[in-house]
Structure formats: structure tokens, C-alpha cells
Amino acid sequence: MYVAVKGGERAIDNAHLLLAKMRRGDTSIPELTVEQVRQQMPLAVARVMSEGSLYDSELAALAIKQAAGDLMEAIFLLRAYRTTLPRFGSSLPLDTTQMLLSRRISATFKDLPGGQLLGPTFDYTHRLLDFALLAEGEHPGPQVDATAQLESCPRVLDLLAAEGLLARERPSAAEVPDMTREPLDFPTSRAQRLQALARGDEGFLLALGYSTQRGYGRNHPFAGEIRIGEVEVWIEPEELGFAVPLGDIEITECEMVNQFVGGKGIEPQFTRGYGLAFGYAERKAMGMALVDRSLRAGEYAEEVEGPAQQEEFVLMHCDNVEAAGFVSHLKLPHYVDFQSELELIRKLRKQAEAPMQAAAQENRA
Amino acid sequence: MHSSDMHNAPQTQTRQRWMGVLARAGHALRPFQDALKDTEYRLIRAPEIGMTLVRGRMGGTGEAFNFGEMSVTRCVVRLADGRTGYSYVAGRDKAHAELAALADAHLQGTQQQHWLGTLIEPLAAAQRARRAATAAATATTQVEFFTLVRGED
């Protein structure tokens, strides 16, 4: 229990002024602009948009600046802002097959239609600090042949599905559940899980995905395809009666291919895990795809033996705004609670001491 | 009219195209502000900021699920002759939404060819060029594999 405590207003006001001073740092150094954060920290912006569950790169950059670089605090700020906006309906489902790719790789096939497109990536860097970045510099990028075009890049998993080695994902007319309007009920549908995972904490999903690789719910994944790029978003407003494009958003998509199911008259088939995130967010999309697959244990009658396979455990703990909130509340005054604990422990010690003293006196006698 | 018929109607497709070009135009609409506002009009719905729940598909092609929201601004204008223009644009730029709705109204009138030629086509060309430049830059990172030849005969 925590109780309302009066007082401390001056201390709180000053604490916030000190926070603003800390965020600003040495005033002889130019102040960061929100646009600089947006342009030069795109991956931090992507994470805040995904887990803040709002695609708006300017607001995400503002939140990062306001939070002094604490991304979880920034995510909280964006989530809070989200609740102030009216909702103009839902989009048509994204057609990610048609995206303008800036990166596309597959770990399952070397030669594939459209090829392996590395795009900007940390892969193959040596992870040595680049001291050249201590100074300002020009970064003109590679020599580009302006006439070069990309070949069409069909979905890698469709190639396996065409051979019948993998189930096709087919659209359905089912109503789409929305956890922001109706709380999760267990057992959940895959649509509910994917919505929760899409806003889930990258670190948590990464760790759970890793745990499946280490044997806590093993399912032998391969990164079938990772695609990063821009995709068009369409909405069909009732007042118009037809769909219109709103613009483009950047997304990262990961499709995992996992080991087989089959038997009882069904031929063995690979299984799928799917990850989707706002912006350039490869690690998040991979973690999500691993956990999406592990949470399908029930669907494939697999023994649930690892935390990553337990939907209630995963879904109730993957939201870092909720987690940070409940852990942070321990900082609220618990003076009365703690007083009663103190009294209890003193009483217990007294009760334990009394017979010991009695025994000591007997021994002396 | 049934909504799927609307999708297929050529005039709807033309309008969807220009609305898409306008939605992506952003600051590029600013130079056209004076021309677009050189008419009597009123705001039926003043520019309003909100969000749209973006949906994805499982495995990219399967059942829909709710992915996350995006910020969107919408606006409705009516010109003196009764034509109504709508806009739904990504982001929170109210001036952009108002200019896009005005353009949508102008484009439904007798001056359609004029507006297509002076506004939509140049914007569309710039947007195509940007996409082509992105694709060309990505193309430089396409991996060309070669097989190492073994030393034996």
C-alpha cells in the first residue's frame, strides 16, 4: 500500500529543472535538434516507433531528445501521446510483397530471384571503434549507376510453398482482434499474439528467441527472408467508399523457416514464424519471428517446456511500458507498508528471543 | 455503387493515383499554395490530426493482424461551385492536408487536365525519381557470388 504524502513540491520542481539541465549538458556545446536525432539516429527512432506503437519519426525523435536518450522513457512518452489522438479507422493490410526494398537477404538460398541485397548493414563490419567519427566528415556512399534497377524479388517462402514444403499463408475474412480495445484473453489467437509482440520489448523478445536456440523449446529456425524497405499504406474511409494511399512507411519483415511437423497422413512440412517492425529493426523482427513460432507450440501439439512457449508468460511480460511501470512503482512511498513489516519482524524476533533467554537462564541455574 | 465496383471504375483509379501523389508530396506542395488557394472555399472539416491502425498479414500474405498506429492528418474542403475535396495524409502537417484536399477538389473540376499537367505529373515524376535513386543505391549492394575452383585436376 502507498499513501498520499503532502509536501516535497519544491524539491520535485527543482528536480525537474535539474533534469532539464542534465539533458542539455555543457551549454558551450551546440544543442541537439529533433531533426538531427531523426536524421542521425534512425535506428533509435525505429525502436521507439515500434515499441511506442506509433509510426511518426518526428515525434519519436522528440521523445528521444526529451528522454535524454533513455529509449524506454521515450517509448513511454510516445505511448502516452498516442492515447490523445482520435483513430481514423484501420488500414488495409500491408502488401509487403510490393515494398520498395532497401535490404533483402535469405539465409536459406544463395541464388534466388532478385538476389541478395545487403543494403546498409552492420553485418560484416569488424566492430572496431571508428575513430574517424570523432571528427566531422563526408560520407558520400558508394558509386551508384543511376540507371541500375532491382529485379523483382518474390517472397522466398513462396518458393518453398510452391513445392508444398510449407503451408501457404492465406487471407481470411475473420474479424481482427485489437488488444488496445479489448484486453488479451487466454488462450490467445495468433493475431492477438502478433499485435502484442509487435509492440513488445526488443531485448525481451531477443532473449526469449535466444532461449529457444539454446534448447528451451527448440524449433530449428532459419532466416528464410529478411526484407527492409518502404511499403504503401492504404485506408478506406467510409465517407469516400473507396481506398486511398496515405503515403509510405518503412518496415522490417522477417520470415523464419522452422523444422517440420507432419505425420498421421500429413507429409512433413516446414513451419513458419513471422516478425514485423516499424523502421529499420532487424533484430526486433528476428526475435519476434522466433517467439511467434515458439508460441505456436499448441497448434503443432508440441510439448511446452520452455518459457518462450508459454503464451501467458511471454505476452504478460513483453511490454516494457507495463514492466517499467510496475517495477518503478516500488519507488513510490511505501512508508506505512514498511512500518507494518518492521513491527512484524520486531515482534517475531522478540518471540524468538524470549524462549532463548529462558533457556539461557535455566542453563545458568 | 458497390465498393469493389468503385475500385475498378477508371475515374476512381485516376483519383486514387492523384490522392496518393498528393499524400506523398509534403513540403513539395508549398510552391503551389497560392494557385491552389486562389479560389473561394470553406473548410468542411478543418485539418485534423489523428492516427490509423496499420494492419499487417501473417507471413506477409495471410490473415490480417493489428501491427501499430501511424499518425495521419485529414481535411475536407468545399469550393464555391460545390466540389468537395478530401485528403488523408501520413504525418501531422495540417498545411499539407489542407493543400492536398484543395488539390483533390480542383482535380475533379473542368480544369482537371491543367492540374494534372502542372501539379500531379511533376510531383509524380519527382517521387518516381526518388524511388529509382533508392533502388539504384540498393543495387550496388547486390551480392555476386563466385565459386572457388578447387586445386585438383
Chai-1 contact restraints between the chains, C-beta under 6 A:
chainA,res_idxA,chainB,res_idxB,connection_type,confidence,min_distance_angstrom,max_distance_angstrom,comment,restraint_id
A,S53,B,G68,contact,1.0,0.0,6.0,A-B,restraint_1
A,L54,B,E69,contact,1.0,0.0,6.0,A-B,restraint_2
A,Y55,B,M70,contact,1.0,0.0,6.0,A-B,restraint_3
A,D56,B,S71,contact,1.0,0.0,6.0,A-B,restraint_4
A,L85,B,G50,contact,1.0,0.0,6.0,A-B,restraint_5
A,L85,B,M51,contact,1.0,0.0,6.0,A-B,restraint_6
A,P86,B,G50,contact,1.0,0.0,6.0,A-B,restraint_7
A,R87,B,M51,contact,1.0,0.0,6.0,A-B,restraint_8
A,F88,B,G50,contact,1.0,0.0,6.0,A-B,restraint_9
A,F88,B,T52,contact,1.0,0.0,6.0,A-B,restraint_10
A,F88,B,V72,contact,1.0,0.0,6.0,A-B,restraint_11
A,S90,B,L53,contact,1.0,0.0,6.0,A-B,restraint_12
A,S90,B,R55,contact,1.0,0.0,6.0,A-B,restraint_13
A,S91,B,T52,contact,1.0,0.0,6.0,A-B,restraint_14
A,S91,B,V54,contact,1.0,0.0,6.0,A-B,restraint_15
A,S91,B,R55,contact,1.0,0.0,6.0,A-B,restraint_16
A,P93,B,R55,contact,1.0,0.0,6.0,A-B,restraint_17
A,P93,B,R57,contact,1.0,0.0,6.0,A-B,restraint_18
A,P93,B,A64,contact,1.0,0.0,6.0,A-B,restraint_19
A,L94,B,G56,contact,1.0,0.0,6.0,A-B,restraint_20
A,T96,B,G60,contact,1.0,0.0,6.0,A-B,restraint_21
A,T97,B,G60,contact,1.0,0.0,6.0,A-B,restraint_22
A,L100,B,R131,contact,1.0,0.0,6.0,A-B,restraint_23
A,S102,B,T138,contact,1.0,0.0,6.0,A-B,restraint_24
A,K110,B,F145,contact,1.0,0.0,6.0,A-B,restraint_25
A,G115,B,Q142,contact,1.0,0.0,6.0,A-B,restraint_26
A,Q116,B,V143,contact,1.0,0.0,6.0,A-B,restraint_27
A,L117,B,T138,contact,1.0,0.0,6.0,A-B,restraint_28
A,L117,B,T141,contact,1.0,0.0,6.0,A-B,restraint_29
A,L117,B,Q142,contact,1.0,0.0,6.0,A-B,restraint_30
A,L118,B,T141,contact,1.0,0.0,6.0,A-B,restraint_31
A,G119,B,T138,contact,1.0,0.0,6.0,A-B,restraint_32
A,G119,B,T141,contact,1.0,0.0,6.0,A-B,restraint_33
A,P142,B,T140,contact,1.0,0.0,6.0,A-B,restraint_34
A,V144,B,A136,contact,1.0,0.0,6.0,A-B,restraint_35
A,V144,B,A137,contact,1.0,0.0,6.0,A-B,restraint_36
A,V144,B,T140,contact,1.0,0.0,6.0,A-B,restraint_37
A,A146,B,A136,contact,1.0,0.0,6.0,A-B,restraint_38
A,A148,B,A136,contact,1.0,0.0,6.0,A-B,restraint_39
A,A148,B,A139,contact,1.0,0.0,6.0,A-B,restraint_40
A,Q149,B,A135,contact,1.0,0.0,6.0,A-B,restraint_41
A,L150,B,A135,contact,1.0,0.0,6.0,A-B,restraint_42
A,L150,B,A139,contact,1.0,0.0,6.0,A-B,restraint_43
A,R155,B,G60,contact,1.0,0.0,6.0,A-B,restraint_44
A,E169,B,M58,contact,1.0,0.0,6.0,A-B,restraint_45
A,E169,B,G59,contact,1.0,0.0,6.0,A-B,restraint_46
A,E169,B,T61,contact,1.0,0.0,6.0,A-B,restraint_47
A,E169,B,G62,contact,1.0,0.0,6.0,A-B,restraint_48
A,R170,B,G62,contact,1.0,0.0,6.0,A-B,restraint_49
A,S172,B,E63,contact,1.0,0.0,6.0,A-B,restraint_50
A,V176,B,A64,contact,1.0,0.0,6.0,A-B,restraint_51
A,V176,B,N66,contact,1.0,0.0,6.0,A-B,restraint_52
A,D178,B,N66,contact,1.0,0.0,6.0,A-B,restraint_53
A,A191,B,F65,contact,1.0,0.0,6.0,A-B,restraint_54
A,L194,B,F65,contact,1.0,0.0,6.0,A-B,restraint_55
A,Q195,B,F65,contact,1.0,0.0,6.0,A-B,restraint_56
A,Q195,B,N66,contact,1.0,0.0,6.0,A-B,restraint_57
A,A198,B,F67,contact,1.0,0.0,6.0,A-B,restraint_58
A,A198,B,G68,contact,1.0,0.0,6.0,A-B,restraint_59
A,V233,B,V54,contact,1.0,0.0,6.0,A-B,restraint_60
A,I235,B,T52,contact,1.0,0.0,6.0,A-B,restraint_61
A,I235,B,Y88,contact,1.0,0.0,6.0,A-B,restraint_62
A,G241,B,S3,contact,1.0,0.0,6.0,A-B,restraint_63
A,G241,B,M6,contact,1.0,0.0,6.0,A-B,restraint_64
A,F242,B,M6,contact,1.0,0.0,6.0,A-B,restraint_65
A,F242,B,H7,contact,1.0,0.0,6.0,A-B,restraint_66
A,F242,B,T12,contact,1.0,0.0,6.0,A-B,restraint_67
A,V244,B,Q16,contact,1.0,0.0,6.0,A-B,restraint_68
A,V244,B,M19,contact,1.0,0.0,6.0,A-B,restraint_69
A,V244,B,Y88,contact,1.0,0.0,6.0,A-B,restraint_70
A,P245,B,G20,contact,1.0,0.0,6.0,A-B,restraint_71
A,P245,B,A23,contact,1.0,0.0,6.0,A-B,restraint_72
A,L246,B,A23,contact,1.0,0.0,6.0,A-B,restraint_73
A,L246,B,V72,contact,1.0,0.0,6.0,A-B,restraint_74
A,L246,B,Y88,contact,1.0,0.0,6.0,A-B,restraint_75
A,L246,B,A90,contact,1.0,0.0,6.0,A-B,restraint_76
A,G247,B,A23,contact,1.0,0.0,6.0,A-B,restraint_77
A,G247,B,R24,contact,1.0,0.0,6.0,A-B,restraint_78
A,G247,B,A90,contact,1.0,0.0,6.0,A-B,restraint_79
A,R272,B,G59,contact,1.0,0.0,6.0,A-B,restraint_80
A,Y274,B,M58,contact,1.0,0.0,6.0,A-B,restraint_81
A,Y274,B,G59,contact,1.0,0.0,6.0,A-B,restraint_82
A,L276,B,G56,contact,1.0,0.0,6.0,A-B,restraint_83
A,L276,B,F67,contact,1.0,0.0,6.0,A-B,restraint_84
